[in-house]
Amino acid sequence: MRVHSLGYLVVSSTDVAAWRTFGTDVLGLMPGRQDDERELWLRTDERCQRVVVEAADVDEVHAIGWELCNDLDLEGLLATFDEQGIAWERPDGLAARRGVEDLVRVTDPAGYVLEFFWGMQVDPSGFASPAGVSGFVTGRSGLGHVVLASAPFEESDAFYRRTLEFGLTDFAVMDGVRAHFLHTNQRHHSLALIGAPKDAWFVRGGLIHLMVQLNTLTDVGRALGRAEAAGCSFFETIGEHANDRMTSFYVNSPAGFPIEVGAGAIDIDPEGWTAVNLPAPDEWGHKILGAEQ
Ligand SMILES: [Fe+2]
């Protein structure tokens, strides 16, 4: 695999304070060293940031950070981009602003800004959730997963699977829409591509969702209670996915797109995995509420 894992998400926000409250009180993320009205870092582990919220005049996903193991892997990726004529840039000072050693930017076929990086700083203060979450599953599995509105689907799929060498875990056609679930490590999927445009009804703030995985089902239940108590709106009720077997709920973030909060997902063996067709997305639950709100 060229890419190790999902590293971070960068969000543009008209209300950084709302993200601080939502991120810490509801999700249980820990504020990082950037914590003011212009920029907020939120942490799920020992890393200095996992979600970056930047003040802006729009509420939407700004960039998706993909982590590589080291400088040589990034060099190899850039050589591939050059061979394939894929444009990349290394914006001045951006690596330092993200707390990483080096970073390059690419735009994917659907228009998402990707930041490929290595060498993120560890925050010496350690990790303690302000809401008492026992912990987030990261490490070898990365931050979690993102689900993208990936029209044009064929081009997006070729970019992630042929150029970036993400592995196909499973696939489905749901209500006529194609979905590919892709892995870069033992996490069942770090990325899902949905063959829909960004103006589809289930896309808000440019993203379909971000998933973070908690250590235990008790953590998920407590997070659901905090979200209800805070008056959050939900995109889907709690349920269990058929593919990664995650039990999760979907709470709407201040950017509009939901955050899937779950636990209990299976790990896969990325070397020996064979792709399967899995047409039914859920074992139980996950009633969609988003269209009603
Ligand atoms: Fe998900």
Residues whose N, C-alpha, C, O or C-beta is under 5 A from the ligand:
A	BS01	LIG	M211 E260
